[in-house]
């Protein structure tokens, strides 16, 4: 689902995902329902030193639900700003903060591999939530008992922020507790190994959430469990890829001189070239300049065209992803995936096209790295490119 920027704090774009807009009315209903009020009225009344009547509070269910749900996500925003503040202290940039159905996400430009930095960036979130909860619980002591609705909302926000802080400390990726666990594990073992262990713990917790959710007929817990399970698997996979590509640059993925295809070549000739070279993407050249890229996807798009007369220029991409030959291989793959592309043009230091790398090249390189180790030799393209 799409996210929309609603403002900036410290220059960081604050975004709201459509899922939150859809979920917020349901959350307000659940909080303001008879069960929701009845569950917390006794706890909040005890903390405030008074007695709250759930039946009387139910008359203001929508006021309570809306105020509490909006206040909750303000607390989530403060939680994410805590992450952002600590990350900036360590020189890590923040791309954005997004509020969505499962809470919030502070998108770091890079995840620090120094265990102590990741530890503090992760743990500051729950610490912030506890601080927010303590502030609301403090306010609970000064709210007049003649204002039961306000008393309930303030008390609920105090309790729920502390509860969420504790829940977030469960060592399950992608929650903060999972990142804290990885940081502590990374003190004595490689980062990739620490991630795999933390991810397996996260997968286990995800499955437990699903099982308990099914047994308790709690749909929300089931959904949270599935999310944790999927996110932990994804984190493990991404870290494995980053580990296999660590230390490699785009240069290491190029093994031959760039092979181009003339701009006036037909789709038929392009198909023949693919079969002959076993490559699926080629830079399109006209008068010695690269004017685009043609790939296997072009053949799919041109199924209704006459391959014997249609040229590759007519179906080529004129604005492909471009990466530098010295760029980090993993970062280049991230850029390709972010553009939902299958390839990128590779440029040398002078800005000339040195070749093309495809997702298949990355997969092949990772397979080699996993079985034979990473290359220790210089790329044959070193001479004359930079």
C-alpha positions in Angstrom: 0.0 0.0 0.0 1.1 3.5 -0.7 2.4 6.0 1.9 2.0 9.8 1.8 4.3 12.4 3.3 2.4 14.5 5.8 5.3 16.6 7.2 9.0 16.7 8.3 10.7 16.6 11.6 14.4 17.3 11.8 14.2 17.2 8.0 13.0 13.6 8.0 9.9 12.9 5.9 7.0 11.6 8.1 4.8 9.3 6.1 1.4 7.7 6.8 0.7 4.4 5.0 -2.8 3.8 3.7 -3.0 0.7 5.9 -3.0 2.9 9.0 -5.8 5.1 7.6 -7.9 1.9 7.1 -6.9 0.4 10.4 -7.4 3.5 12.7 -11.2 3.4 12.8 -11.1 -0.3 13.7 -8.6 0.4 16.4 -10.8 3.2 17.7 -13.7 0.9 17.8 -11.8 -1.9 19.6 -10.5 0.5 22.3 -13.9 2.1 22.8 -15.8 -1.2 22.9 -17.3 -2.5 26.1 -14.6 -5.1 26.3 -11.8 -2.7 25.6 -13.0 -0.2 28.3 -13.8 -3.0 30.8 -10.3 -4.5 30.4 -8.5 -1.3 31.4 -11.0 0.6 33.6 -10.0 -1.3 36.7 -6.2 -1.0 36.0 -6.4 2.7 35.3 -8.7 3.4 38.2 -6.3 1.6 40.5 -3.3 3.6 39.2 -5.3 6.9 39.6 -6.6 6.0 43.1 -10.3 6.2 42.0 -13.0 4.0 40.6 -14.0 4.2 36.9 -17.4 3.0 35.8 -17.1 1.1 32.5 -20.8 1.5 31.8 -20.6 5.3 32.1 -17.4 5.4 30.0 -19.1 3.4 27.3 -21.3 6.4 26.6 -18.2 8.2 25.2 -16.8 5.1 23.5 -16.0 7.0 20.2 -14.4 9.9 22.0 -12.2 7.5 24.0 -11.4 5.3 21.0 -10.4 8.1 18.6 -8.4 10.0 21.2 -6.6 6.9 22.4 -5.8 5.5 19.0 -4.5 8.9 17.7 -2.5 9.3 20.9 -1.1 5.8 20.5 0.4 6.6 17.1 1.8 9.8 18.4 3.6 7.7 20.9 4.7 5.4 18.0 6.1 8.4 16.2 8.0 9.5 19.3 9.4 5.9 19.5 10.6 6.1 15.9 12.0 9.6 16.5 14.0 8.1 19.3 15.6 5.7 16.9 16.2 8.5 14.4 17.8 10.7 17.1 20.3 8.0 18.2 21.1 7.0 14.6 21.9 10.6 13.7 24.2 10.8 16.7 26.2 8.0 15.1 26.1 9.6 11.7 23.5 7.3 10.2 21.0 9.1 8.0 17.3 8.5 8.1 15.4 8.2 4.8 11.9 8.5 6.3 9.6 7.5 9.2 6.5 5.7 8.2 3.5 5.0 10.4 1.5 1.9 9.3 -0.8 -0.8 10.6 1.9 -2.5 12.6 3.3 0.6 14.2 6.2 2.6 12.7 9.4 2.1 10.7 12.4 4.4 10.8 14.2 3.7 7.5 17.9 4.0 8.2 20.1 4.7 5.2 22.4 2.0 6.4 22.4 -0.5 9.3 25.6 -0.1 11.4 27.5 -3.3 11.8 29.2 -2.1 15.0 27.4 -4.0 17.7 27.3 -1.2 20.2 25.8 1.3 17.7 23.1 -1.1 16.6 22.4 -1.9 20.3 21.8 1.8 21.3 19.9 2.6 18.1 17.6 -0.3 18.8 17.1 0.0 22.5 16.4 3.7 22.5 13.0 3.0 21.0 11.6 1.0 23.9 13.3 3.4 26.3 11.5 6.3 24.6 8.2 4.4 24.8 8.7 3.8 28.5 9.4 7.5 28.9 6.2 8.4 27.1 4.3 6.0 29.3 5.8 7.4 32.5 4.8 10.9 31.4 1.2 9.9 30.9 1.1 7.9 34.1 2.4 11.1 35.8 -0.3 13.2 34.2 -2.8 10.6 35.4 -2.1 11.8 39.0 -3.1 15.4 38.2 -6.2 14.8 36.0 -9.3 15.6 38.1 -11.4 12.5 38.9 -14.4 14.6 37.7 -13.1 14.0 34.1 -13.4 10.2 33.8 -13.0 10.1 30.0 -9.8 12.2 30.1 -8.6 10.1 33.0 -9.2 6.9 31.1 -7.5 8.1 27.9 -4.4 9.4 29.7 -4.2 6.3 31.8 -4.6 4.0 28.8 -1.9 5.8 26.9 0.4 5.5 29.9 -0.2 1.7 30.3 -0.2 0.9 26.6 3.1 2.6 25.9 4.8 0.7 28.7 3.2 -2.6 27.5 4.3 -2.0 23.9 7.8 -1.2 25.1 8.0 -4.5 26.9 6.5 -6.3 23.9 8.9 -4.7 21.5 11.8 -6.0 23.6 10.9 -9.6 22.7 13.9 -10.9 20.8 12.1 -11.4 17.5 13.0 -9.7 14.3 12.1 -7.1 13.1 11.2 -5.8 16.6 13.7 -3.8 18.6 14.4 -6.8 20.8 15.5 -8.8 17.8 18.0 -6.1 16.8 19.2 -5.9 20.4 19.8 -9.6 20.4 21.7 -9.4 17.1 23.9 -6.6 18.5 24.7 -8.6 21.6 25.5 -11.8 19.5 27.7 -9.7 17.2 30.0 -8.9 20.0 31.5 -12.4 19.8 30.7 -13.7 16.3 30.4 -12.4 12.7 27.6 -10.1 11.9 26.0 -12.5 9.4 26.1 -15.4 11.9 24.5 -13.1 14.5 21.8 -12.2 12.1 21.0 -15.8 11.2 20.7 -16.7 14.9 18.5 -13.7 15.7 16.4 -14.4 12.6 15.8 -18.0 13.6 14.7 -16.8 17.1 12.4 -14.3 15.3 10.9 -17.1 13.1 10.3 -19.2 16.2 8.5 -16.3 18.0 6.5 -15.6 14.8 5.3 -19.2 14.8 4.5 -19.1 18.5 2.4 -15.9 18.0 0.5 -17.7 15.2 -0.2 -20.8 17.3 -1.3 -18.8 20.4 -3.4 -16.6 18.2 -5.2 -19.5 16.6 -5.8 -21.2 20.1 -7.1 -17.9 21.5 -9.1 -17.0 18.4 -7.1 -13.8 18.3 -6.8 -12.7 14.6 -4.5 -9.7 15.4 -2.0 -12.0 17.1 -2.1 -14.3 14.1 -1.4 -11.5 11.7 1.4 -10.1 13.9 2.9 -13.6 14.0 2.8 -14.0 10.3 4.4 -10.5 9.9 7.2 -11.3 12.3 7.8 -14.7 10.6 8.0 -13.1 7.2 10.1 -10.2 8.3 12.6 -12.5 10.1 12.9 -14.7 7.0 13.4 -11.6 4.8 16.1 -10.1 7.2 18.0 -13.4 7.2 17.9 -13.6 3.4 19.0 -10.0 2.9 21.9 -10.4 5.3 23.0 -13.6 3.6 23.0 -11.7 0.3 25.0 -8.8 1.8 27.5 -11.2 3.3 28.1 -13.0 0.0 28.6 -9.7 -1.8 30.6 -8.1 1.0 33.9 -6.6 -0.3 32.8 -6.9 -3.9 32.2 -4.1 -6.3 30.3 -3.9 -9.5 33.7 -4.3 -11.3 33.9 -7.9 -9.9 30.6 -8.8 -11.7 32.0 -7.8 -15.1 34.0 -10.5 -16.8 34.0 -9.4 -20.5 34.2 -6.3 -22.6 30.7 -4.7 -22.9 28.8 -6.3 -25.8 26.3 -4.0 -27.4 23.6 -4.4 -30.1 23.1 -1.9 -32.9 20.1 0.5 -32.6 18.8 -0.7 -36.0 18.9 -4.4 -35.1 15.6 -6.2 -35.3 13.9 -8.0 -32.5 14.6 -11.2 -34.4 18.3 -10.4 -34.4 18.1 -9.6 -30.7 16.5 -13.0 -30.0 19.2 -14.7 -32.0 21.9 -12.8 -30.0 20.4 -13.8 -26.7 20.4 -17.5 -27.6 24.0 -17.2 -28.9 25.4 -15.4 -25.9 23.0 -16.6 -23.1 22.6 -13.0 -22.0 19.2 -11.4 -21.7 20.2 -7.6 -21.7 22.3 -5.5 -24.1 23.2 -1.8 -24.3 21.8 -0.3 -27.5 24.4 1.5 -29.5 24.0 4.2 -32.1 27.0 6.1 -33.6 29.3 4.9 -30.8 26.9 6.1 -28.0 24.7 4.0 -25.7 21.1 5.2 -26.2 19.3 2.6 -24.1 19.0 -1.0 -23.0 17.0 -3.8 -24.6 16.2 -6.9 -22.5 14.1 -10.0 -22.5 11.3 -8.0 -21.2 11.2 -6.1 -24.4 10.4 -9.3 -26.3 7.5 -9.9 -23.9 6.2 -6.4 -24.5 6.6 -6.8 -28.2 4.8 -10.0 -28.7 2.3 -8.5 -31.1 4.9 -6.8 -33.1 6.6 -8.1 -36.3 10.0 -9.2 -35.0 11.5 -9.1 -38.5 10.9 -5.4 -38.9 10.6 -3.9 -35.4 14.0 -2.5 -34.2 15.3 -2.8 -30.7 15.2 1.0 -30.4 11.4 0.9 -30.5 11.2 -1.2 -27.4 14.3 -0.4 -25.5 14.5 1.4 -22.2 16.0 4.9 -22.5 16.4 5.6 -18.8 17.8 2.4 -17.2 19.3 2.3 -13.8 23.0 3.4 -13.8 25.7 2.3 -11.3 29.4 3.0 -11.1 31.9 0.4 -11.8 33.4 1.0 -8.3 30.1 0.9 -6.5 29.5 -1.6 -3.7 27.9 -4.7 -5.3 25.2 -5.0 -2.6 24.3 -1.3 -2.9 24.1 -1.7 -6.7 21.7 -4.7 -6.3 19.6 -2.7 -3.9 19.3 0.1 -6.4 18.3 -2.3 -9.2 15.6 -3.9 -6.9 14.4 -0.5 -5.8 13.8 0.4 -9.4 12.1 -3.0 -10.0 14.6 -3.6 -12.8 16.5 -6.6 -14.0 19.7 -4.9 -15.0 21.7 -1.7 -14.7 24.2 0.1 -17.0 27.7 0.2 -15.5 29.6 3.5 -16.0 33.3 4.0 -15.5 35.0 7.0 -13.8 34.7 9.0 -17.0 30.9 8.4 -17.3 31.3 6.0 -20.3 29.4 2.8 -20.4 31.6 -0.1 -19.3 29.0 -2.8 -19.5 25.8 -4.1 -18.1 25.0 -6.1 -14.9 21.9 -8.1 -14.5 20.2 -9.7 -11.5 21.3 -13.0 -13.0 25.0 -11.8 -12.8 24.5 -11.1 -9.1 22.9 -14.6 -8.5 25.8 -16.2 -10.3 28.4 -14.3 -8.4 26.7 -15.2 -5.1 26.6 -18.8 -6.1 30.4 -18.7 -6.8 31.1 -16.9 -3.5 29.1 -19.5 -1.6 30.9 -22.4 -3.1 34.4 -21.2 -4.3 34.9 -18.0 -2.3 35.1 -14.4 -3.4 37.5 -13.4 -6.2 41.0 -12.5 -5.1 42.1 -11.4 -8.6 41.7 -8.1 -10.4 38.9 -7.9 -12.9 40.0 -8.2 -16.5 38.3 -4.8 -17.1 40.7 -3.0 -14.8 43.0 -1.8 -17.6 41.8 1.2 -19.5 38.5 1.7 -17.7 39.5 4.0 -14.8 
